[in-house]
Amino acid sequence: MPEVTQLSPQLALLDVFFPGFSVLSTAIYKYSKIDLNLYFPVLLFLGVLIFASQYINTWAWEMMDSHLMSTADVRIDDEMYNMLMAWIANQQFAKRSRRFVANTNLNSRMWFLWRDYDEDGVEDEAVIDFDESGNAVSTGGRGKKEKKVQFTPSFGTHYFWYKRRLLIFRRQQDTRQTSWGPVSEREEISVSCFGRNPTILKDLLDDCRQDFLKNDVNRTIIYRGGLKSGTSEVAWTRCVSRVSRPFSTVVLDESVKQSLLDDMRDYLHPYTRRWYSNRGIPYRRGYLLYGPPGTGKSSLSFAIAGYFKLKIYIVSLNSLAMNEENLGQLFSELPKQCVVLLEDIDTAGLTHTRKTPAEPEEEAKPLVTVVPGGSTTTNPANPPTPPPSGGRISLSALLNILDGVASQEGRVLIMTTNHLEKLDEALIRPGRVDMTIKFDLANTQMITTIFRSIFATLEGDIPPTAKPLPTIRVPSSSLSKTEISLRAIEDEKRKAEEEAEFLALKKREEEKVAKLGEEFAALIPTMTFSPAEIQGFLLKWKRQPEMAVKEAPAWVEKTKKFKRLNGGQTPPSRHVPPSTPPHLLSVSDLPGKLIWEWQAAVQESKVAPPASVAITLRFDTLSMTLAQRKYTSTADMV
């Protein structure tokens, strides 16, 4: 660079934008003889290009995305998010990603989608097992089915191939949402492809859905209606999926079960819908299941849905968030074929709403009675009743939702109740309820069926041996073809003998269980106990059928005595500890369901009670002081 006393215009201009550039250029020219003034246009062009490249890149991607690409956005509050993320976690590009998110559950963090859908197939991290002595041992998560750690790509843009097409998976943090929610809820995901035809994206999402639904084979999915988190929007929320219950396990008269199956099979047939439409008949079906508690009404509903591969949609009319508008919106979002279950419809505040209140048949008895000693007692024949609370959903609104002009068609409505006489006639008239099924208490045939189902040996009841016996293998080269064929014949013969022995043993066990079942049914009075009560008793002796038969008479007397004292209620499973002297028990602190056991203990005790006892019996929320008097004997006290 020639030495000048004055800076050139180029150096002066560069000094304005880059102070000290003239000094740097002079030093470079002095030691390397390179004149930067000659490269000034090139440097200026590179600087402008680098500065504008980020804007050019953004503009080019926006133009390509708007006109030359197709994109599918997936909402995090939709079930499709779970399906797509489950598919992404199994792809190679997700496993090779250097920045990823580790998950033990890939489902959405939204509260109404945060569910472990395979609850029955995934064991807890700490599996409880038992050693040879019967002691509990924790395997510490070494079970065969553990919660796997799965990896998904983190925030950013990721490329992958699908059916020989290059696709783009984008996962971005959504900063538009409010800051009160968890970070895991503030994200957006999308899948894009090059080209204006989005068919490849729809095929991808359909494959994700099919892979996700493979876990629901032979399972019944249950949805519940409610509000979404932080909003007033109602939606059906997937609660859980359970292994479908075999219809044969439902304890009910076989003719009634077959009639119900034939009716539903005819209704769900594809030609039936057209038949209804041609005749102008609304394509709906309603069933009413009524009977005492514990007779299997809910079990039958669950078994029906599993038999016909239908989903169950449950809605509670007593929910605080449920009103006429929300219930109508939920029913409008039902799929074409499903089971809608309204349990205990008699408790939904809809009973006899069209009837005027009846006049009292007899004069009400006083609520408070004065007893000797200055104490007062509440009259159990006329306990205080709270004022009736009106339901949030009127009967007329429910009727319009079920079979009004705008009601949904194609669904199967099942209503259950313990008190048929409390339901309004308009709710159960023909057209709304097409078939009524009565559930009675257990008769002799039902008792025998329950006994056999509990004690019959089924597949999976007996766990396989931990380690198979070692076998000695002889090299085939040292055996002739004749010896090999003889050994094969012997193996087949041994297997046939083992199978025959197993079948004979199984037959003897079945005959034994059948005989014990008849003996057990003879000890249980017919039409007295519900199937749930009998099953609860048999579960205490689920591996000892002889003990179940032996203890049956005592259980019958014990349960009958309790029902007499408590107006037909089922006895509790708790017991008063025998080590506690009966006369020292504080009766006022015991639940009412334990009073009958306390009385039985007092009768069997030889210890004299105290001279003066104040007895308070508590039945649910009603406290009743009977009397305060002196007792001279245990029998008098009872």
C-alpha positions as CSV (number, residue, x, y, z in Angstrom):
1,M,0.0,0.0,0.0
2,P,1.6,3.4,-0.9
3,E,2.2,5.7,1.9
4,V,-0.2,8.7,1.8
5,T,-0.8,11.4,4.3
6,Q,-4.5,11.3,3.6
7,L,-6.9,8.3,3.8
8,S,-8.5,7.2,0.6
9,P,-12.3,7.5,0.3
10,Q,-12.8,3.8,0.6
11,L,-10.7,3.6,3.9
12,A,-12.5,6.6,5.2
13,L,-15.9,5.0,4.5
14,L,-14.8,1.7,6.1
15,D,-13.5,3.6,9.2
16,V,-17.0,5.0,9.6
17,F,-18.6,1.6,9.8
18,F,-15.6,-0.3,11.2
19,P,-13.5,2.0,13.4
20,G,-9.8,1.1,13.3
21,F,-10.0,-0.6,9.9
22,S,-7.4,1.7,8.3
23,V,-4.9,0.9,11.0
24,L,-5.6,-2.9,10.5
25,S,-5.2,-2.6,6.7
26,T,-2.0,-0.6,7.0
27,A,-0.5,-3.2,9.4
28,I,-1.5,-6.1,7.1
29,Y,0.0,-4.4,4.0
30,K,3.2,-3.6,5.9
31,Y,3.8,-7.2,6.9
32,S,2.1,-9.2,4.1
33,K,2.0,-6.8,1.2
34,I,-1.8,-7.4,0.8
35,D,-3.9,-4.4,-0.1
36,L,-7.4,-4.8,1.4
37,N,-8.7,-2.0,-0.8
38,L,-8.5,-4.3,-3.7
39,Y,-10.9,-6.8,-2.0
40,F,-13.3,-4.2,-0.7
41,P,-16.2,-4.9,-3.2
42,V,-15.9,-8.6,-2.4
43,L,-16.0,-8.1,1.4
44,L,-18.9,-5.8,1.0
45,F,-20.8,-8.3,-1.1
46,L,-20.2,-11.1,1.4
47,G,-21.3,-9.0,4.3
48,V,-24.5,-8.0,2.6
49,L,-25.1,-11.6,1.6
50,I,-24.6,-13.0,5.1
51,F,-26.8,-10.3,6.6
52,A,-29.6,-10.9,4.1
53,S,-29.4,-14.7,4.1
54,Q,-31.4,-15.2,7.2
55,Y,-34.3,-13.1,5.8
56,I,-34.0,-14.9,2.4
57,N,-34.1,-18.3,4.1
58,T,-37.2,-17.3,6.2
59,W,-38.9,-15.9,3.2
60,A,-38.1,-18.9,1.0
61,W,-39.4,-21.4,3.6
62,E,-42.6,-19.3,4.1
63,M,-43.2,-19.3,0.4
64,M,-42.5,-23.0,0.0
65,D,-44.7,-23.8,3.1
66,S,-47.5,-21.7,1.7
67,H,-47.5,-22.9,-1.9
68,L,-45.4,-26.1,-2.3
69,M,-45.9,-28.0,1.0
70,S,-48.7,-29.7,2.9
71,T,-48.8,-29.7,6.8
72,A,-50.9,-31.5,9.4
73,D,-51.0,-29.8,12.8
74,V,-51.9,-32.0,15.8
75,R,-53.5,-30.4,18.9
76,I,-52.0,-31.5,22.2
77,D,-55.5,-31.7,23.7
78,D,-56.6,-34.3,21.2
79,E,-56.2,-38.0,21.4
80,M,-54.4,-37.9,18.0
81,Y,-51.4,-36.5,19.9
82,N,-51.0,-39.7,21.8
83,M,-51.3,-41.8,18.7
84,L,-48.7,-39.8,16.7
85,M,-46.2,-39.6,19.6
86,A,-46.5,-43.4,20.2
87,W,-45.6,-44.0,16.5
88,I,-42.8,-41.4,16.5
89,A,-41.1,-43.1,19.5
90,N,-40.7,-46.3,17.6
91,Q,-39.0,-44.8,14.5
92,Q,-35.3,-44.8,13.9
93,F,-34.9,-41.1,13.4
94,A,-36.3,-40.6,16.9
95,K,-33.8,-43.1,18.3
96,R,-30.9,-41.4,16.5
97,S,-31.8,-37.9,17.6
98,R,-29.0,-36.3,19.7
99,R,-31.5,-34.1,21.5
100,F,-34.5,-36.0,22.8
101,V,-37.1,-36.2,25.6
102,A,-37.1,-39.3,27.8
103,N,-40.6,-40.4,28.8
104,T,-42.2,-43.3,30.7
105,N,-45.6,-42.2,29.4
106,L,-46.0,-40.7,25.9
107,N,-49.5,-39.5,26.4
108,S,-50.6,-35.8,26.5
109,R,-50.1,-34.0,29.8
110,M,-53.6,-32.5,29.6
111,W,-55.5,-33.9,32.6
112,F,-58.3,-35.3,30.5
113,L,-55.8,-37.2,28.2
114,W,-53.2,-38.1,30.8
115,R,-54.0,-41.8,31.2
116,D,-52.0,-45.0,31.2
117,Y,-54.2,-46.8,28.7
118,D,-52.5,-50.2,29.1
119,E,-53.0,-50.3,32.9
120,D,-53.7,-54.0,32.9
121,G,-50.6,-54.9,30.8
122,V,-48.0,-52.8,32.6
123,E,-46.8,-53.7,36.1
124,D,-45.6,-51.3,38.7
125,E,-42.0,-50.5,39.1
126,A,-41.9,-52.6,42.3
127,V,-43.4,-56.0,41.7
128,I,-44.5,-58.0,44.8
129,D,-43.8,-61.7,44.7
130,F,-43.7,-64.5,47.3
131,D,-40.9,-66.9,48.1
132,E,-41.3,-70.6,49.0
133,S,-42.1,-69.8,52.6
134,G,-44.9,-67.4,51.7
135,N,-43.0,-64.3,52.6
136,A,-43.6,-61.2,50.5
137,V,-40.6,-60.2,48.4
138,S,-40.2,-57.1,46.3
139,T,-38.5,-57.7,42.9
140,G,-37.6,-54.1,42.6
141,G,-39.0,-53.7,39.1
142,R,-37.5,-56.9,37.7
143,G,-40.8,-58.1,36.5
144,K,-41.3,-59.2,32.9
145,K,-43.5,-56.2,32.1
146,E,-41.9,-53.0,33.2
147,K,-42.4,-49.4,32.3
148,K,-40.0,-48.8,29.4
149,V,-38.2,-45.5,28.9
150,Q,-39.1,-44.2,25.5
151,F,-37.4,-41.4,23.6
152,T,-39.0,-38.7,21.4
153,P,-37.3,-35.8,19.5
154,S,-37.0,-32.6,21.4
155,F,-38.0,-29.1,20.2
156,G,-36.8,-28.5,16.6
157,T,-37.2,-29.7,13.0
158,H,-36.5,-33.4,12.3
159,Y,-36.5,-35.2,8.9
160,F,-37.5,-38.8,8.3
161,W,-38.6,-41.1,5.4
162,Y,-42.0,-42.6,5.2
163,K,-43.0,-44.8,2.2
164,R,-40.0,-43.3,0.2
165,R,-41.2,-39.8,0.8
166,L,-39.2,-37.2,2.9
167,L,-41.4,-35.8,5.7
168,I,-40.7,-33.2,8.3
169,F,-41.6,-33.5,12.0
170,R,-41.7,-30.2,13.9
171,R,-42.0,-29.8,17.6
172,Q,-42.1,-26.3,18.9
173,Q,-42.8,-24.6,22.2
174,D,-46.0,-22.6,22.2
175,T,-45.4,-19.3,23.8
176,R,-48.9,-18.0,23.1
177,Q,-50.5,-20.0,26.0
178,T,-50.7,-18.7,29.5
179,S,-47.8,-19.2,31.8
180,W,-49.7,-20.9,34.6
181,G,-49.8,-24.3,32.8
182,P,-47.0,-26.8,32.9
183,V,-44.2,-26.5,30.3
184,S,-45.1,-29.9,28.9
185,E,-48.5,-28.6,28.0
186,R,-47.2,-25.7,26.0
187,E,-46.0,-27.3,22.8
188,E,-47.1,-27.7,19.2
189,I,-46.3,-30.6,16.8
190,S,-46.9,-30.9,13.1
191,V,-45.9,-33.2,10.2
192,S,-45.2,-31.8,6.7
193,C,-44.4,-33.1,3.3
194,F,-43.2,-31.6,0.0
195,G,-46.0,-31.3,-2.5
196,R,-49.5,-30.0,-2.6
197,N,-51.1,-33.5,-2.2
198,P,-51.6,-34.2,1.6
199,T,-52.5,-37.9,1.0
200,I,-49.2,-39.2,2.4
201,L,-49.9,-37.3,5.7
202,K,-53.4,-38.7,6.0
203,D,-51.9,-42.2,5.4
204,L,-49.3,-41.6,8.1
205,L,-51.9,-40.4,10.7
206,D,-54.2,-43.4,9.8
207,D,-51.3,-45.8,10.4
208,C,-50.6,-44.1,13.7
209,R,-54.2,-44.6,14.7
210,Q,-54.2,-48.3,13.6
211,D,-51.0,-49.0,15.5
212,F,-52.4,-47.3,18.6
213,L,-55.7,-49.2,18.5
214,K,-53.9,-52.5,18.3
215,N,-53.6,-52.3,22.1
216,D,-57.4,-52.2,22.4
217,V,-58.0,-55.5,20.8
218,N,-60.3,-57.6,23.0
219,R,-60.6,-54.7,25.4
220,T,-63.5,-52.5,26.3
221,I,-62.9,-48.7,26.3
222,I,-64.7,-46.5,28.8
223,Y,-65.3,-42.8,28.3
224,R,-66.8,-40.4,30.8
225,G,-68.4,-37.0,30.1
226,G,-67.1,-33.9,31.8
227,L,-65.5,-30.5,31.5
228,K,-62.0,-29.9,30.0
229,S,-59.3,-28.4,32.2
230,G,-59.7,-24.7,32.9
231,T,-62.6,-24.3,30.4
232,S,-66.3,-24.6,30.3
233,E,-66.2,-26.9,27.2
234,V,-67.6,-30.4,27.7
235,A,-66.0,-33.5,26.1
236,W,-65.9,-37.2,26.3
237,T,-62.7,-38.3,28.2
238,R,-61.2,-41.7,27.7
239,C,-60.9,-43.1,31.2
240,V,-59.6,-46.6,30.9
241,S,-59.6,-49.7,28.8
242,R,-60.3,-53.0,30.4
243,V,-60.2,-56.6,29.2
244,S,-63.6,-57.5,27.8
245,R,-65.6,-59.6,30.2
246,P,-66.9,-62.9,28.7
247,F,-70.7,-62.8,28.4
248,S,-70.8,-66.3,29.9
249,T,-69.5,-65.0,33.3
250,V,-72.7,-63.0,33.8
251,V,-75.0,-64.8,36.3
252,L,-78.4,-64.4,34.7
253,D,-81.1,-66.7,33.4
254,E,-79.9,-68.2,30.1
255,S,-83.1,-67.5,28.3
256,V,-83.0,-63.8,29.3
257,K,-79.3,-63.5,28.2
258,Q,-80.0,-65.1,24.8
259,S,-83.1,-62.9,24.3
260,L,-81.0,-59.8,25.0
261,L,-78.2,-60.9,22.7
262,D,-80.6,-61.7,19.9
263,D,-82.3,-58.3,20.3
264,M,-79.1,-56.3,20.2
265,R,-77.6,-58.4,17.4
266,D,-80.7,-57.6,15.3
267,Y,-80.5,-53.9,16.2
268,L,-76.8,-53.5,15.3
269,H,-77.1,-55.4,12.0
270,P,-76.2,-53.0,9.1
271,Y,-79.6,-53.6,7.3
272,T,-81.6,-52.7,10.4
273,R,-80.7,-49.0,10.1
274,R,-82.0,-48.9,6.6
275,W,-85.2,-50.7,7.7
276,Y,-85.8,-48.1,10.4
277,S,-85.1,-45.2,8.0
278,N,-87.5,-46.5,5.3
279,R,-90.3,-46.7,7.8
280,G,-89.6,-43.3,9.5
281,I,-88.8,-44.9,12.8
282,P,-86.0,-43.3,15.0
283,Y,-83.0,-45.7,15.0
284,R,-82.5,-46.0,18.7
285,R,-82.7,-48.7,21.3
286,G,-83.1,-48.5,25.1
287,Y,-82.8,-51.1,27.8
288,L,-83.7,-50.8,31.5
289,L,-82.0,-53.1,34.0
290,Y,-83.6,-53.0,37.5
291,G,-83.3,-55.1,40.6
292,P,-81.7,-55.1,44.1
293,P,-78.1,-54.0,44.5
294,G,-75.4,-56.5,43.7
295,T,-77.4,-58.5,41.2
296,G,-75.2,-57.8,38.2
297,K,-76.7,-54.9,36.3
298,S,-73.4,-53.0,35.7
299,S,-71.6,-56.3,35.0
300,L,-74.2,-57.1,32.3
301,S,-73.7,-53.6,30.7
302,F,-69.9,-54.1,30.6
303,A,-70.2,-57.6,29.2
304,I,-72.6,-56.5,26.4
305,A,-70.2,-53.8,25.3
306,G,-67.4,-56.3,25.2
307,Y,-69.4,-58.9,23.3
308,F,-70.4,-56.5,20.5
309,K,-67.0,-54.5,20.5
310,L,-68.7,-51.3,21.5
311,K,-67.3,-48.4,23.6
312,I,-69.0,-47.4,26.8
313,Y,-69.9,-43.7,27.5
314,I,-70.8,-43.0,31.1
315,V,-72.3,-39.7,32.2
316,S,-73.4,-38.7,35.7
317,L,-76.5,-36.6,35.9
318,N,-75.6,-35.6,39.5
319,S,-72.3,-34.0,38.4
320,L,-71.9,-30.4,39.5
321,A,-70.8,-29.5,35.9
322,M,-73.7,-31.2,34.2
323,N,-76.7,-29.1,33.0
324,E,-79.1,-29.4,30.2
325,E,-76.8,-27.6,27.7
326,N,-73.7,-29.7,28.5
327,L,-75.7,-33.0,28.5
328,G,-77.2,-32.2,25.1
329,Q,-73.7,-31.3,23.7
330,L,-72.3,-34.6,25.0
331,F,-75.1,-36.6,23.4
332,S,-74.6,-34.8,20.1
333,E,-70.9,-35.9,20.0
334,L,-71.7,-39.6,20.5
335,P,-70.5,-42.0,17.8
336,K,-72.9,-43.8,15.6
337,Q,-72.7,-47.1,17.5
338,C,-71.9,-47.1,21.2
339,V,-73.3,-47.9,24.6
340,V,-74.5,-45.0,26.8
341,L,-74.7,-46.0,30.4
342,L,-76.9,-44.1,32.9
343,E,-76.4,-45.8,36.3
344,D,-78.8,-45.4,39.2
345,I,-81.2,-43.2,37.2
346,D,-83.5,-43.2,40.2
347,T,-81.0,-41.0,42.2
348,A,-80.6,-38.4,39.5
349,G,-83.3,-36.1,40.9
350,L,-85.8,-37.0,38.1
351,T,-88.1,-39.3,40.1
352,H,-91.8,-38.5,39.9
353,T,-91.1,-34.9,38.8
354,R,-94.3,-34.7,36.9
355,K,-96.5,-35.7,39.9
356,T,-97.8,-33.5,42.6
357,P,-96.7,-34.3,46.1
358,A,-99.1,-36.7,47.8
359,E,-100.9,-36.0,51.0
360,P,-99.5,-37.7,54.1
361,E,-101.3,-40.9,54.7
362,E,-101.0,-40.8,58.5
363,E,-100.1,-38.3,61.1
364,A,-96.4,-37.8,61.6
365,K,-95.0,-39.1,64.8
366,P,-93.0,-36.8,67.0
367,L,-89.3,-36.6,66.3
368,V,-88.1,-36.3,69.9
369,T,-89.1,-38.5,72.8
370,V,-88.3,-37.8,76.4
371,V,-87.0,-40.8,78.3
372,P,-86.4,-41.3,82.0
373,G,-83.3,-39.5,83.3
374,G,-83.9,-36.4,81.3
375,S,-82.5,-37.8,78.0
376,T,-84.1,-37.4,74.6
377,T,-84.2,-39.8,71.8
378,T,-84.9,-39.4,68.1
379,N,-87.8,-41.4,66.8
380,P,-86.4,-43.9,64.2
381,A,-89.8,-44.3,62.6
382,N,-89.9,-40.7,61.5
383,P,-86.3,-39.5,61.1
384,P,-85.6,-35.9,60.0
385,T,-85.4,-35.6,56.2
386,P,-83.5,-32.9,54.4
387,P,-85.4,-30.6,52.1
388,P,-85.6,-31.9,48.6
389,S,-82.9,-30.5,46.3
390,G,-83.9,-29.9,42.7
391,G,-81.8,-31.5,40.0
392,R,-79.8,-29.4,37.5
393,I,-81.5,-31.3,34.7
394,S,-85.2,-31.4,34.3
395,L,-87.1,-34.5,33.3
396,S,-88.5,-32.9,30.1
397,A,-84.9,-31.8,29.1
398,L,-83.6,-35.4,29.6
399,L,-86.5,-36.8,27.6
400,N,-85.8,-34.4,24.7
401,I,-82.1,-35.3,24.8
402,L,-82.8,-39.1,24.7
403,D,-85.4,-39.2,21.9
404,G,-86.2,-35.6,20.9
405,V,-86.1,-34.2,17.4
406,A,-82.3,-33.4,17.7
407,S,-81.3,-36.5,19.6
408,Q,-78.5,-38.8,18.4
409,E,-79.4,-42.0,16.5
410,G,-77.6,-45.3,16.5
411,R,-76.6,-45.5,20.2
412,V,-77.7,-48.1,22.7
413,L,-79.0,-46.6,25.9
414,I,-78.8,-48.7,29.1
415,M,-80.3,-47.4,32.3
416,T,-80.0,-49.1,35.7
417,T,-82.0,-48.6,38.8
418,N,-82.6,-50.3,42.1
419,H,-86.1,-49.0,42.5
420,L,-88.3,-49.2,39.4
421,E,-91.3,-47.8,41.2
422,K,-89.5,-44.4,41.7
423,L,-89.1,-43.8,38.0
424,D,-91.4,-41.5,36.1
425,E,-93.6,-43.3,33.7
426,A,-92.6,-41.0,30.8
427,L,-89.0,-42.0,31.2
428,I,-89.6,-45.8,30.9
429,R,-92.5,-45.8,28.4
430,P,-92.2,-47.9,25.2
431,G,-90.1,-46.1,22.6
432,R,-87.6,-44.9,25.2
433,V,-87.2,-48.3,26.9
434,D,-87.7,-51.1,24.4
435,M,-86.7,-54.0,26.7
436,T,-86.9,-54.3,30.5
437,I,-84.8,-56.9,32.3
438,K,-85.4,-57.8,35.9
439,F,-82.6,-58.9,38.2
440,D,-83.6,-61.1,41.1
441,L,-81.8,-62.4,44.1
442,A,-79.9,-65.6,43.6
443,N,-81.9,-68.8,43.1
444,T,-80.5,-72.3,43.4
445,Q,-79.3,-72.5,39.8
446,M,-77.5,-69.1,40.1
447,I,-75.9,-70.1,43.4
448,T,-74.5,-73.3,41.8
449,T,-73.3,-71.3,38.8
450,I,-71.4,-68.8,41.0
451,F,-69.8,-71.7,43.0
452,R,-68.6,-73.4,39.9
453,S,-67.2,-70.2,38.4
454,I,-65.3,-69.4,41.5
455,F,-63.7,-72.9,42.1
456,A,-63.3,-74.2,38.6
457,T,-59.7,-74.5,37.4
458,L,-59.2,-72.3,34.4
459,E,-56.3,-71.5,32.2
460,G,-53.8,-69.2,34.0
461,D,-54.9,-70.1,37.5
462,I,-51.8,-72.3,38.1
463,P,-48.5,-70.5,37.3
464,P,-46.0,-72.4,35.2
465,T,-42.8,-73.8,36.8
466,A,-40.0,-71.3,37.0
467,K,-37.4,-73.5,35.3
468,P,-38.1,-76.5,33.1
469,L,-36.4,-79.8,33.9
470,P,-33.1,-80.3,32.0
471,T,-33.1,-82.6,29.1
472,I,-30.2,-84.7,27.9
473,R,-29.7,-84.4,24.2
474,V,-27.8,-87.1,22.3
475,P,-26.1,-86.1,19.1
476,S,-28.2,-87.3,16.2
477,S,-25.1,-88.5,14.4
478,S,-24.7,-91.4,17.0
479,L,-28.3,-92.5,16.5
480,S,-29.7,-94.4,13.5
481,K,-32.9,-93.4,11.7
482,T,-34.8,-96.3,13.4
483,E,-33.8,-95.1,16.9
484,I,-34.7,-91.6,16.1
485,S,-38.2,-92.6,14.9
486,L,-38.7,-94.9,17.9
487,R,-37.8,-92.0,20.3
488,A,-40.2,-89.7,18.4
489,I,-43.0,-92.3,18.8
490,E,-42.2,-92.6,22.5
491,D,-42.3,-88.9,23.0
492,E,-45.7,-88.6,21.3
493,K,-47.0,-91.5,23.4
494,R,-45.7,-89.9,26.6
495,K,-47.3,-86.6,25.7
496,A,-50.6,-88.3,24.9
497,E,-50.5,-90.1,28.3
498,E,-49.8,-86.9,30.1
499,E,-52.7,-85.1,28.3
500,A,-55.0,-88.0,29.1
501,E,-54.0,-87.9,32.7
502,F,-54.5,-84.2,32.8
503,L,-58.0,-84.5,31.3
504,A,-58.9,-87.2,33.7
505,L,-57.7,-85.1,36.7
506,K,-59.6,-82.1,35.3
507,K,-62.8,-84.2,34.9
508,R,-62.5,-85.4,38.5
509,E,-62.0,-81.9,39.8
510,E,-65.0,-80.7,37.8
511,E,-67.2,-83.5,39.2
512,K,-65.9,-82.6,42.7
513,V,-66.7,-78.9,42.3
514,A,-70.1,-79.7,40.8
515,K,-71.0,-81.9,43.8
516,L,-69.8,-79.3,46.3
517,G,-71.7,-76.7,44.4
518,E,-75.0,-78.6,44.8
519,E,-74.3,-79.1,48.5
520,F,-73.5,-75.4,48.8
521,A,-76.7,-74.4,47.0
522,A,-78.7,-76.6,49.3
523,L,-77.4,-74.7,52.3
524,I,-78.2,-71.2,50.9
525,P,-81.8,-70.2,51.0
526,T,-83.1,-69.3,47.6
527,M,-84.1,-65.7,46.7
528,T,-82.5,-64.4,49.9
529,F,-79.0,-63.1,49.0
530,S,-77.7,-61.2,46.0
531,P,-75.1,-62.7,43.7
532,A,-72.6,-60.1,45.0
533,E,-73.1,-61.2,48.6
534,I,-72.6,-64.9,47.7
535,Q,-69.5,-64.1,45.6
536,G,-68.1,-62.0,48.4
537,F,-68.4,-64.9,50.8
538,L,-66.9,-67.4,48.4
539,L,-63.9,-65.2,47.7
540,K,-62.8,-65.7,51.3
541,W,-62.4,-69.4,50.5
542,K,-61.5,-69.1,46.8
543,R,-58.9,-72.0,47.1
544,Q,-60.8,-74.0,49.7
545,P,-64.2,-75.2,48.4
546,E,-64.7,-77.6,51.3
547,M,-64.3,-74.8,53.8
548,A,-66.8,-72.7,51.9
549,V,-69.4,-75.4,52.2
550,K,-68.6,-76.0,55.8
551,E,-68.9,-72.3,56.8
552,A,-72.0,-71.6,54.7
553,P,-74.6,-72.2,57.5
554,A,-72.9,-69.9,59.9
555,W,-72.6,-67.2,57.3
556,V,-76.2,-67.5,56.4
557,E,-77.4,-67.1,60.0
558,K,-75.0,-64.3,60.6
559,T,-76.1,-62.3,57.5
560,K,-79.8,-62.9,58.2
561,K,-79.4,-61.6,61.8
562,F,-77.7,-58.5,60.6
563,K,-80.3,-57.8,58.0
564,R,-83.1,-58.1,60.6
565,L,-81.3,-55.6,62.8
566,N,-80.4,-53.1,60.0
567,G,-83.3,-53.2,57.6
568,G,-81.8,-55.5,54.9
569,Q,-78.3,-53.9,54.7
570,T,-75.4,-56.1,53.9
571,P,-73.1,-56.9,56.8
572,P,-69.6,-55.3,56.8
573,S,-66.3,-57.1,56.3
574,R,-64.8,-55.5,59.5
575,H,-65.0,-57.4,62.8
576,V,-64.7,-56.4,66.4
577,P,-61.4,-57.6,67.8
578,P,-62.1,-60.6,70.1
579,S,-59.5,-59.5,72.6
580,T,-61.5,-56.4,73.6
581,P,-64.1,-57.2,76.4
582,P,-67.5,-56.4,74.9
583,H,-68.7,-54.4,77.9
584,L,-65.7,-52.0,77.5
585,L,-66.5,-51.1,73.9
586,S,-67.7,-47.5,73.3
587,V,-70.8,-48.2,71.4
588,S,-71.4,-44.6,70.5
589,D,-68.1,-44.6,68.6
590,L,-68.9,-47.7,66.6
591,P,-70.4,-47.5,63.1
592,G,-74.0,-48.8,63.0
593,K,-73.0,-51.7,60.8
594,L,-70.9,-53.1,63.7
595,I,-73.6,-53.0,66.3
596,W,-74.9,-56.4,65.4
597,E,-71.4,-58.0,66.0
598,W,-71.1,-56.1,69.3
599,Q,-74.4,-57.5,70.4
600,A,-73.4,-61.1,69.4
601,A,-70.1,-60.6,71.3
602,V,-72.0,-59.5,74.4
603,Q,-74.3,-62.5,74.3
604,E,-71.3,-64.9,74.2
605,S,-69.4,-63.0,76.9
606,K,-69.4,-64.1,80.5
607,V,-68.1,-60.8,81.8
608,A,-70.7,-58.8,83.6
609,P,-71.4,-55.4,82.1
610,P,-71.0,-52.2,84.1
611,A,-73.9,-51.1,86.4
612,S,-75.0,-48.2,84.2
613,V,-74.4,-47.8,80.4
614,A,-75.6,-45.2,78.0
615,I,-76.0,-46.8,74.6
616,T,-76.0,-44.8,71.4
617,L,-76.6,-46.6,68.1
618,R,-75.4,-44.8,65.1
619,F,-77.0,-45.7,61.8
620,D,-75.3,-43.8,59.1
621,T,-75.9,-40.1,60.0
622,L,-78.7,-40.7,62.5
623,S,-77.7,-40.9,66.2
624,M,-80.2,-42.4,68.5
625,T,-79.8,-42.6,72.3
626,L,-82.0,-45.5,73.4
627,A,-82.0,-45.2,77.1
628,Q,-80.0,-44.8,80.2
629,R,-80.8,-47.4,82.7
630,K,-79.3,-50.1,84.9
631,Y,-78.8,-53.6,83.7
632,T,-78.6,-56.6,85.9
633,S,-77.4,-59.1,83.3
634,T,-75.9,-59.4,79.9
635,A,-79.1,-60.7,78.4
636,D,-81.1,-57.8,79.7
637,M,-78.5,-55.4,78.3
638,V,-79.0,-56.9,74.8
